[in-house]
Amino acid sequence: MCYNYDMNFLDLVNKRQSVREYKPDPVPVEVLDRCFEAARLAPSACNSQPWYFIAVTDRHLIEEIANRAFSGIYSLNRFAITAPVIVVVITERSRYSACLGGYFRGTQYNLIDIGIAVEHFILQATEEGLGTCWIGWFNEREIHKILGIPSRRKIDILLTVGYPASEEIRPKKRRTLDEIRRYFSGDTREAR
């Protein structure tokens, strides 16, 4: 077990990074289940919980996914072939109240909700000493065919999961805090 109870939340967030090269070591089911538990506990609009996860751990299926879903225009994500786990994230429909609110607000709450759930999964994976990479660029039709998932089910995200080949934590390239936030007080009326 790789729990580090001395790590605070910002340390965890700083440690999280996209990993594109993995050790071949398998990821124990109990470790994956803690990641799925973190995702399960994520908040969602009207408690819709519009997500379903499939963990692909079979080496032959992972190779088939890499060869078919990450070919041609999707080939920049062929690194997934090195991952011992690929998690397929299926977006389910939100509850009627969330759909109705989303319609009037022009917001797809189910996509926000799966984003939160996947980030919970990723942060728990980081806590476990795992690396992940969030992939949105893949041939969805091929994933449906390979795994026998009905075409009416929407696959928006794939995650590669495994133990990173390198322990190096790359520096984050992010905008400064002053570039992304502003405080509004009674003295300040203009918007930026």
DOKOLNU-619037 format. One record per residue: residue in one letter; x, y, z of N, C-alpha, C in turn. Coordinates in steps of 0.2 Angstrom, whole numbers. Example, Ala and Ser with C-alpha at 12.3 -4.5 7.8 and 13.67 -1.06 7.14 Angstrom:
+------+-------+-------+-------+-------+-------+-------+-------+-------+-------+
! rest !   nc1 !   nc2 !   nc3 !  cac1 !  cac2 !  cac3 !   cc1 !   cc2 !   cc3 !
+------+-------+-------+-------+-------+-------+-------+-------+-------+-------+
!    a !    66 !   -28 !    39 !    62 !   -22 !    39 !    66 !   -16 !    39 !
!    s !    64 !   -11 !    35 !    68 !    -5 !    36 !    64 !     0 !    39 !
+------+-------+-------+-------+-------+-------+-------+-------+-------+-------+
REM end
This chain:
+------+-------+-------+-------+-------+-------+-------+-------+-------+-------+
! rest !   nc1 !   nc2 !   nc3 !  cac1 !  cac2 !  cac3 !   cc1 !   cc2 !   cc3 !
+------+-------+-------+-------+-------+-------+-------+-------+-------+-------+
!    m !     4 !    -6 !     0 !     0 !     0 !     0 !     4 !     6 !     0 !
!    c !     2 !    11 !    -4 !     7 !    17 !    -5 !     4 !    23 !    -1 !
!    y !     0 !    23 !     4 !    -3 !    29 !     7 !     2 !    33 !    10 !
!    n !     1 !    39 !     9 !     6 !    44 !    12 !     1 !    49 !    16 !
!    y !     0 !    48 !    22 !    -4 !    52 !    26 !    -1 !    59 !    28 !
!    d !     5 !    60 !    26 !     9 !    66 !    28 !     7 !    71 !    22 !
!    m !     5 !    69 !    16 !     4 !    73 !    10 !    -3 !    77 !    11 !
!    n !    -2 !    84 !    10 !    -8 !    88 !    11 !   -11 !    88 !     4 !
!    f !   -17 !    91 !     3 !   -21 !    91 !    -3 !   -17 !    94 !    -9 !
!    l !   -14 !   100 !    -8 !   -10 !   103 !   -13 !    -4 !    99 !   -15 !
!    d !    -1 !    96 !   -10 !     4 !    91 !   -12 !     2 !    86 !   -17 !
!    l !    -4 !    83 !   -15 !    -7 !    78 !   -20 !    -8 !    81 !   -27 !
!    v !   -11 !    87 !   -27 !   -13 !    90 !   -33 !    -6 !    91 !   -37 !
!    n !    -1 !    93 !   -34 !     5 !    95 !   -37 !     9 !    88 !   -40 !
!    k !     8 !    83 !   -36 !    11 !    77 !   -38 !     7 !    74 !   -44 !
!    r !     1 !    75 !   -45 !    -3 !    72 !   -50 !    -1 !    75 !   -57 !
!    q !     0 !    71 !   -62 !     3 !    73 !   -68 !     0 !    67 !   -73 !
!    s !     0 !    69 !   -80 !    -1 !    64 !   -85 !     5 !    60 !   -86 !
!    v !     3 !    53 !   -85 !     9 !    48 !   -86 !     8 !    45 !   -93 !
!    r !    13 !    44 !   -97 !    12 !    41 !  -103 !    17 !    35 !  -104 !
!    e !    20 !    33 !   -99 !    24 !    27 !   -99 !    24 !    24 !   -92 !
!    y !    22 !    17 !   -93 !    21 !    13 !   -87 !    25 !     7 !   -86 !
!    k !    26 !     5 !   -80 !    29 !    -1 !   -78 !    24 !    -7 !   -80 !
!    p !    27 !   -13 !   -81 !    22 !   -18 !   -83 !    18 !   -21 !   -77 !
!    d !    20 !   -19 !   -71 !    17 !   -22 !   -65 !     9 !   -21 !   -65 !
!    p !     6 !   -27 !   -63 !    -1 !   -26 !   -63 !    -4 !   -22 !   -57 !
!    v !    -9 !   -19 !   -58 !   -12 !   -15 !   -52 !   -17 !   -19 !   -49 !
!    p !   -16 !   -20 !   -42 !   -21 !   -25 !   -38 !   -28 !   -22 !   -39 !
!    v !   -33 !   -27 !   -39 !   -40 !   -25 !   -39 !   -42 !   -21 !   -33 !
!    e !   -39 !   -22 !   -27 !   -41 !   -18 !   -21 !   -39 !   -11 !   -22 !
!    v !   -33 !   -10 !   -25 !   -31 !    -3 !   -27 !   -36 !     1 !   -31 !
!    l !   -37 !    -3 !   -37 !   -42 !     0 !   -42 !   -49 !     1 !   -38 !
!    d !   -51 !    -3 !   -34 !   -58 !    -2 !   -31 !   -58 !     4 !   -26 !
!    r !   -52 !     6 !   -23 !   -52 !    12 !   -19 !   -52 !    18 !   -24 !
!    c !   -50 !    18 !   -30 !   -50 !    23 !   -35 !   -57 !    24 !   -37 !
!    f !   -61 !    18 !   -38 !   -68 !    18 !   -40 !   -72 !    20 !   -35 !
!    e !   -70 !    19 !   -28 !   -74 !    21 !   -23 !   -74 !    29 !   -22 !
!    a !   -68 !    32 !   -24 !   -67 !    39 !   -24 !   -71 !    42 !   -29 !
!    a !   -72 !    39 !   -35 !   -76 !    41 !   -40 !   -83 !    41 !   -38 !
!    r !   -85 !    35 !   -35 !   -92 !    34 !   -33 !   -94 !    40 !   -28 !
!    l !   -90 !    42 !   -24 !   -92 !    47 !   -19 !   -92 !    54 !   -22 !
!    a !   -90 !    55 !   -28 !   -90 !    62 !   -31 !   -97 !    65 !   -31 !
!    p !   -98 !    71 !   -30 !  -104 !    75 !   -31 !  -107 !    75 !   -38 !
!    s !  -113 !    76 !   -39 !  -116 !    76 !   -46 !  -122 !    80 !   -45 !
!    a !  -124 !    84 !   -51 !  -130 !    88 !   -51 !  -136 !    83 !   -50 !
!    c !  -140 !    85 !   -45 !  -146 !    82 !   -43 !  -145 !    75 !   -41 !
!    n !  -138 !    73 !   -38 !  -136 !    67 !   -37 !  -137 !    62 !   -42 !
!    s !  -137 !    64 !   -48 !  -138 !    59 !   -54 !  -133 !    54 !   -55 !
!    q !  -127 !    55 !   -53 !  -121 !    50 !   -53 !  -121 !    47 !   -60 !
!    p !  -120 !    51 !   -66 !  -121 !    49 !   -73 !  -115 !    45 !   -75 !
!    w !  -112 !    40 !   -72 !  -106 !    37 !   -74 !  -106 !    30 !   -73 !
!    y !  -102 !    27 !   -77 !  -101 !    19 !   -77 !   -94 !    18 !   -79 !
!    f !   -91 !    14 !   -76 !   -83 !    13 !   -77 !   -82 !     5 !   -79 !
!    i !   -78 !     4 !   -84 !   -76 !    -2 !   -86 !   -68 !    -2 !   -85 !
!    a !   -65 !    -7 !   -81 !   -58 !    -8 !   -81 !   -56 !   -13 !   -85 !
!    v !   -52 !   -12 !   -90 !   -49 !   -17 !   -95 !   -42 !   -18 !   -92 !
!    t !   -41 !   -24 !   -90 !   -34 !   -26 !   -87 !   -31 !   -32 !   -92 !
!    d !   -35 !   -35 !   -96 !   -32 !   -40 !  -100 !   -27 !   -37 !  -105 !
!    r !   -21 !   -40 !  -105 !   -16 !   -37 !  -110 !   -18 !   -37 !  -117 !
!    h !   -21 !   -43 !  -119 !   -23 !   -43 !  -126 !   -28 !   -38 !  -128 !
!    l !   -33 !   -37 !  -124 !   -38 !   -32 !  -125 !   -35 !   -25 !  -125 !
!    i !   -30 !   -24 !  -121 !   -27 !   -17 !  -121 !   -23 !   -16 !  -127 !
!    e !   -20 !   -21 !  -130 !   -16 !   -21 !  -136 !   -21 !   -19 !  -142 !
!    e !   -26 !   -23 !  -142 !   -31 !   -22 !  -147 !   -34 !   -15 !  -147 !
!    i !   -36 !   -12 !  -141 !   -38 !    -5 !  -140 !   -33 !    -1 !  -143 !
!    a !   -26 !    -2 !  -141 !   -21 !     3 !  -143 !   -20 !     3 !  -151 !
!    n !   -21 !    -3 !  -154 !   -20 !    -4 !  -161 !   -26 !    -1 !  -165 !
!    r !   -32 !    -2 !  -162 !   -38 !     0 !  -166 !   -41 !     7 !  -164 !
!    a !   -41 !     9 !  -158 !   -44 !    15 !  -155 !   -39 !    21 !  -156 !
!    f !   -32 !    19 !  -156 !   -27 !    24 !  -156 !   -23 !    24 !  -162 !
!    s !   -26 !    23 !  -168 !   -23 !    22 !  -174 !   -25 !    28 !  -179 !
!    g !   -22 !    29 !  -184 !   -23 !    35 !  -189 !   -23 !    42 !  -185 !
!    i !   -28 !    45 !  -186 !   -28 !    52 !  -183 !   -28 !    52 !  -175 !
!    y !   -29 !    46 !  -172 !   -29 !    46 !  -165 !   -22 !    43 !  -162 !
!    s !   -17 !    42 !  -167 !   -11 !    39 !  -165 !    -7 !    42 !  -160 !
!    l !    -8 !    48 !  -158 !    -4 !    52 !  -153 !    -5 !    48 !  -146 !
!    n !   -10 !    45 !  -145 !   -12 !    41 !  -139 !   -10 !    34 !  -139 !
!    r !    -6 !    32 !  -144 !    -4 !    25 !  -144 !     1 !    23 !  -138 !
!    f !     3 !    28 !  -134 !     7 !    26 !  -128 !     2 !    22 !  -123 !
!    a !    -4 !    22 !  -124 !    -9 !    18 !  -120 !    -7 !    10 !  -120 !
!    i !    -4 !     8 !  -125 !    -2 !     1 !  -125 !     3 !    -1 !  -119 !
!    t !     6 !     4 !  -116 !    11 !     2 !  -111 !     7 !     2 !  -104 !
!    a !     1 !     4 !  -104 !    -3 !     4 !   -97 !    -6 !    -3 !   -96 !
!    p !    -5 !    -5 !   -89 !    -8 !   -11 !   -87 !   -16 !   -11 !   -86 !
!    v !   -19 !    -5 !   -86 !   -26 !    -4 !   -85 !   -28 !     2 !   -90 !
!    i !   -34 !     1 !   -93 !   -37 !     6 !   -97 !   -44 !     6 !   -94 !
!    v !   -46 !    12 !   -91 !   -53 !    13 !   -88 !   -57 !    16 !   -94 !
!    v !   -63 !    13 !   -95 !   -67 !    16 !  -100 !   -73 !    20 !   -96 !
!    v !   -74 !    26 !   -97 !   -79 !    30 !   -94 !   -85 !    31 !   -98 !
!    i !   -91 !    28 !   -96 !   -97 !    29 !  -100 !  -101 !    34 !   -96 !
!    t !  -103 !    39 !  -100 !  -108 !    45 !   -98 !  -115 !    42 !   -98 !
!    e !  -118 !    42 !   -93 !  -125 !    40 !   -92 !  -129 !    47 !   -92 !
!    r !  -136 !    46 !   -93 !  -140 !    51 !   -93 !  -141 !    54 !   -86 !
!    s !  -142 !    60 !   -85 !  -143 !    63 !   -79 !  -150 !    63 !   -77 !
!    r !  -152 !    64 !   -71 !  -159 !    64 !   -69 !  -163 !    70 !   -72 !
!    y !  -169 !    69 !   -73 !  -173 !    74 !   -76 !  -172 !    81 !   -74 !
!    s !  -172 !    82 !   -67 !  -171 !    88 !   -65 !  -164 !    92 !   -67 !
!    a !  -159 !    88 !   -67 !  -153 !    90 !   -69 !  -153 !    91 !   -77 !
!    c !  -156 !    87 !   -81 !  -157 !    88 !   -88 !  -161 !    95 !   -89 !
!    l !  -166 !    96 !   -86 !  -170 !   102 !   -86 !  -166 !   108 !   -85 !
!    g !  -163 !   108 !   -79 !  -159 !   113 !   -77 !  -153 !   115 !   -82 !
!    g !  -150 !   109 !   -85 !  -145 !   110 !   -90 !  -148 !   113 !   -96 !
!    y !  -154 !   111 !   -98 !  -157 !   114 !  -104 !  -158 !   121 !  -104 !
!    f !  -160 !   124 !   -98 !  -161 !   131 !   -97 !  -155 !   135 !   -96 !
!    r !  -150 !   132 !   -93 !  -143 !   135 !   -92 !  -139 !   134 !   -98 !
!    g !  -140 !   129 !  -103 !  -136 !   128 !  -108 !  -130 !   124 !  -106 !
!    t !  -130 !   120 !  -101 !  -125 !   116 !   -98 !  -126 !   109 !   -98 !
!    q !  -121 !   105 !  -100 !  -122 !    98 !  -100 !  -119 !    95 !   -93 !
!    y !  -123 !    95 !   -88 !  -121 !    93 !   -81 !  -118 !    87 !   -81 !
!    n !  -120 !    82 !   -85 !  -118 !    75 !   -84 !  -110 !    75 !   -86 !
!    l !  -108 !    80 !   -91 !  -101 !    80 !   -93 !   -97 !    83 !   -87 !
!    i !  -100 !    88 !   -84 !   -97 !    91 !   -78 !   -96 !    86 !   -72 !
!    d !  -101 !    82 !   -71 !  -101 !    77 !   -66 !   -96 !    71 !   -67 !
!    i !   -96 !    69 !   -74 !   -90 !    64 !   -75 !   -83 !    67 !   -74 !
!    g !   -83 !    73 !   -76 !   -76 !    76 !   -75 !   -74 !    76 !   -67 !
!    i !   -79 !    78 !   -63 !   -78 !    78 !   -56 !   -76 !    70 !   -53 !
!    a !   -80 !    66 !   -56 !   -79 !    59 !   -54 !   -72 !    56 !   -56 !
!    v !   -70 !    58 !   -62 !   -64 !    55 !   -65 !   -58 !    59 !   -61 !
!    e !   -59 !    65 !   -59 !   -54 !    68 !   -56 !   -53 !    65 !   -49 !
!    h !   -59 !    63 !   -46 !   -58 !    60 !   -39 !   -54 !    53 !   -40 !
!    f !   -56 !    49 !   -45 !   -52 !    43 !   -47 !   -45 !    45 !   -48 !
!    i !   -43 !    50 !   -51 !   -36 !    51 !   -53 !   -32 !    53 !   -47 !
!    l !   -35 !    57 !   -42 !   -32 !    59 !   -36 !   -31 !    54 !   -32 !
!    q !   -36 !    49 !   -31 !   -35 !    43 !   -27 !   -29 !    39 !   -30 !
!    a !   -29 !    38 !   -37 !   -24 !    34 !   -40 !   -17 !    37 !   -38 !
!    t !   -17 !    44 !   -38 !   -10 !    47 !   -36 !    -8 !    46 !   -29 !
!    e !   -13 !    46 !   -25 !   -12 !    44 !   -18 !   -10 !    37 !   -17 !
!    e !   -12 !    33 !   -22 !   -10 !    25 !   -21 !    -3 !    24 !   -25 !
!    g !     0 !    30 !   -27 !     7 !    29 !   -31 !     6 !    27 !   -38 !
!    l !     0 !    28 !   -41 !    -1 !    26 !   -48 !    -1 !    32 !   -52 !
!    g !     0 !    31 !   -58 !     0 !    37 !   -63 !    -6 !    36 !   -68 !
!    t !    -8 !    41 !   -70 !   -14 !    41 !   -75 !   -13 !    46 !   -81 !
!    c !   -17 !    45 !   -86 !   -18 !    50 !   -91 !   -25 !    50 !   -94 !
!    w !   -28 !    55 !   -94 !   -35 !    57 !   -96 !   -35 !    57 !  -103 !
!    i !   -38 !    53 !  -107 !   -38 !    53 !  -114 !   -45 !    55 !  -117 !
!    g !   -46 !    60 !  -121 !   -52 !    61 !  -124 !   -52 !    60 !  -132 !
!    w !   -46 !    59 !  -134 !   -45 !    58 !  -142 !   -44 !    51 !  -143 !
!    f !   -49 !    48 !  -146 !   -49 !    41 !  -147 !   -55 !    39 !  -152 !
!    n !   -54 !    33 !  -155 !   -60 !    31 !  -160 !   -65 !    27 !  -155 !
!    e !   -70 !    31 !  -154 !   -75 !    28 !  -149 !   -79 !    22 !  -152 !
!    r !   -80 !    22 !  -159 !   -83 !    16 !  -162 !   -79 !    10 !  -161 !
!    e !   -73 !    10 !  -161 !   -68 !     4 !  -160 !   -69 !     2 !  -153 !
!    i !   -69 !     6 !  -148 !   -70 !     4 !  -141 !   -77 !     0 !  -141 !
!    h !   -82 !     3 !  -144 !   -88 !     0 !  -143 !   -88 !    -7 !  -146 !
!    k !   -85 !    -8 !  -152 !   -84 !   -15 !  -155 !   -80 !   -19 !  -151 !
!    i !   -74 !   -17 !  -149 !   -69 !   -22 !  -145 !   -73 !   -24 !  -139 !
!    l !   -76 !   -20 !  -135 !   -79 !   -22 !  -128 !   -86 !   -24 !  -129 !
!    g !   -89 !   -23 !  -135 !   -96 !   -25 !  -135 !  -101 !   -21 !  -131 !
!    i !   -99 !   -14 !  -131 !  -103 !    -9 !  -128 !  -108 !    -7 !  -133 !
!    p !  -115 !    -7 !  -131 !  -120 !    -4 !  -136 !  -118 !     3 !  -138 !
!    s !  -120 !     4 !  -144 !  -118 !    10 !  -147 !  -122 !    16 !  -144 !
!    r !  -127 !    15 !  -141 !  -131 !    20 !  -138 !  -128 !    23 !  -131 !
!    r !  -123 !    19 !  -129 !  -119 !    21 !  -123 !  -113 !    26 !  -125 !
!    k !  -113 !    32 !  -122 !  -108 !    37 !  -124 !  -101 !    36 !  -120 !
!    i !   -96 !    35 !  -124 !   -89 !    34 !  -120 !   -86 !    41 !  -122 !
!    d !   -85 !    45 !  -116 !   -82 !    52 !  -117 !   -75 !    52 !  -115 !
!    i !   -73 !    47 !  -111 !   -66 !    47 !  -108 !   -63 !    40 !  -107 !
!    l !   -56 !    40 !  -108 !   -53 !    34 !  -107 !   -47 !    36 !  -102 !
!    l !   -45 !    32 !   -97 !   -40 !    33 !   -93 !   -35 !    28 !   -93 !
!    t !   -29 !    29 !   -94 !   -23 !    24 !   -93 !   -21 !    25 !   -86 !
!    v !   -20 !    19 !   -83 !   -18 !    18 !   -76 !   -13 !    13 !   -75 !
!    g !    -8 !    15 !   -71 !    -2 !    10 !   -69 !     3 !    14 !   -65 !
!    y !     8 !    10 !   -64 !    14 !    12 !   -60 !    18 !    16 !   -65 !
!    p !    20 !    22 !   -63 !    24 !    26 !   -68 !    31 !    23 !   -69 !
!    a !    33 !    23 !   -75 !    40 !    21 !   -77 !    45 !    26 !   -74 !
!    s !    44 !    32 !   -73 !    48 !    37 !   -70 !    45 !    40 !   -64 !
!    e !    49 !    41 !   -59 !    47 !    44 !   -52 !    47 !    52 !   -53 !
!    e !    50 !    55 !   -58 !    51 !    62 !   -59 !    44 !    65 !   -59 !
!    i !    43 !    71 !   -55 !    37 !    75 !   -55 !    39 !    81 !   -59 !
!    r !    36 !    82 !   -65 !    38 !    88 !   -70 !    35 !    94 !   -67 !
!    p !    38 !   100 !   -68 !    36 !   106 !   -65 !    29 !   108 !   -69 !
!    k !    24 !   111 !   -66 !    18 !   112 !   -69 !    19 !   119 !   -73 !
!    k !    16 !   119 !   -79 !    16 !   125 !   -83 !     9 !   128 !   -83 !
!    r !     7 !   132 !   -78 !     1 !   135 !   -77 !     1 !   143 !   -77 !
!    r !    -5 !   146 !   -78 !    -5 !   153 !   -78 !    -5 !   155 !   -70 !
!    t !    -3 !   161 !   -69 !    -2 !   163 !   -62 !    -9 !   164 !   -59 !
!    l !    -9 !   164 !   -52 !   -15 !   165 !   -48 !   -18 !   171 !   -50 !
!    d !   -15 !   176 !   -51 !   -17 !   183 !   -53 !   -21 !   183 !   -59 !
!    e !   -19 !   178 !   -64 !   -22 !   178 !   -70 !   -28 !   174 !   -70 !
!    i !   -30 !   170 !   -65 !   -36 !   166 !   -65 !   -41 !   168 !   -60 !
!    r !   -40 !   172 !   -56 !   -45 !   174 !   -51 !   -45 !   181 !   -49 !
!    r !   -51 !   183 !   -46 !   -52 !   190 !   -44 !   -56 !   190 !   -39 !
!    y !   -55 !   194 !   -34 !   -60 !   195 !   -28 !   -64 !   201 !   -30 !
!    f !   -71 !   200 !   -28 !   -75 !   206 !   -29 !   -78 !   208 !   -22 !
!    s !   -77 !   215 !   -21 !   -79 !   217 !   -15 !   -83 !   223 !   -16 !
!    g !   -86 !   226 !   -11 !   -91 !   232 !   -12 !   -87 !   238 !   -15 !
!    d !   -81 !   238 !   -15 !   -77 !   244 !   -18 !   -75 !   243 !   -25 !
!    t !   -76 !   237 !   -27 !   -74 !   235 !   -34 !   -81 !   233 !   -38 !
!    r !   -82 !   237 !   -44 !   -88 !   236 !   -47 !   -87 !   234 !   -55 !
!    e !   -81 !   235 !   -57 !   -80 !   233 !   -64 !   -78 !   226 !   -65 !
!    a !   -80 !   222 !   -70 !   -78 !   215 !   -71 !   -72 !   215 !   -76 !
!    r !   -68 !   210 !   -75 !   -63 !   209 !   -80 !   -64 !   203 !   -84 !
+------+-------+-------+-------+-------+-------+-------+-------+-------+-------+
REM end
